[in-house]
Amino acid sequence: MTNFNDFKTRLKIAKSNLKKTDEDSAKEASFLGNAFKLGTELVAAVAVGTIIGFILDSWFGTTPWLIVIFFFVGAAAGMLNVVRTAKRMQK
């Protein structure tokens, strides 16, 4: 009978360790999802700014200038979005 009680005790310990591992995995997955979201927001903002600059340059014939300006505007907007989202995630 003591072997059965020992087995029950070991089984409870193993189950509690398994629950802790599942919670850690969920936290890691959430972290990776948030990191992917932040990276995507930054890249998308830079890409959109550059595309807008390219389109405006083709309309006005000011070849490199608007691309460069809107690249930096897009980069600034992307960084601002990343900072806002990171602050929101901290709360």
N, C-alpha and C positions, 0 to 999 in steps of 0.2 A: 504494500500500500504506500510506503514511503517513496518508492520509485515513481508511482503515479503522481503523487503530490509534487515531487521534484520536477517531473515532466511538465505539469501544469504551470509551475512557477517559471520554468525556462521558456515555456510557450508564451506566457504573458510578457516576459521581458523582450522576447523576440518581436512580438507584435508591437510593443511600444517603440522599439527601435525602428521598425519598419514605418510606422506613422511619422516619426521624426524625419526619416529619409525622404518620404513623400512630400512633406512640408518644405524641406530644403530644395527639392527638385522644382517645386512650384515657384518658389522665390527666385531661383535661377532662371527659370523660363520667363517669368515676369520681367526680370532685369534685362534679359536678352531682347525681349519684345520692345521694351522701352528704348533700349539703345538703338535698335533697328529703326524705330520710329523717329528718333532724334536725328539720326544720320540721313534718313530719307527726307525729312523736312529741310535740312540744310542743303542737300544736293538739289532738291526740287526747286528751291528758291533761287539758287544760283543759275540753274538751267533756264528757268522762266525769265529771269532778268536778262540773261544773255540772248535768248530768243527774241525778246521784245526789242533789245538793242539792235539785233541783226535786222529785224523787220523795219524798224524806224530808219536805220542806215540805208536800206535799199530804197525806201520811199524818198528820203531827203538827199541821198547821195553823199553823205558825210562818213564815208566808209569805216574807219576804225573807231571813231570817237564815241558814238553812241553805244557801240558794243562794249567798249571799255567802261563807260560810265554806268551802264545798266548792269554790267557784271558786278561792279562794286556795290551798286544799290541792292542787287539780288543777294549778294553775300551778306550785306548788313541786315537785310530783312530776314535771311535765314538764321543768322546768329541771334537776332532778337527773338525769333520764334523759339529757338532752342532754349534760350535763357528763360523765357516765359514758361515753356512746358516743363523745364527742369524744376523751376520754383513751384509749379503746380503739383508736380510729383512728390516733392518734399513734404507738402502738407498732407 
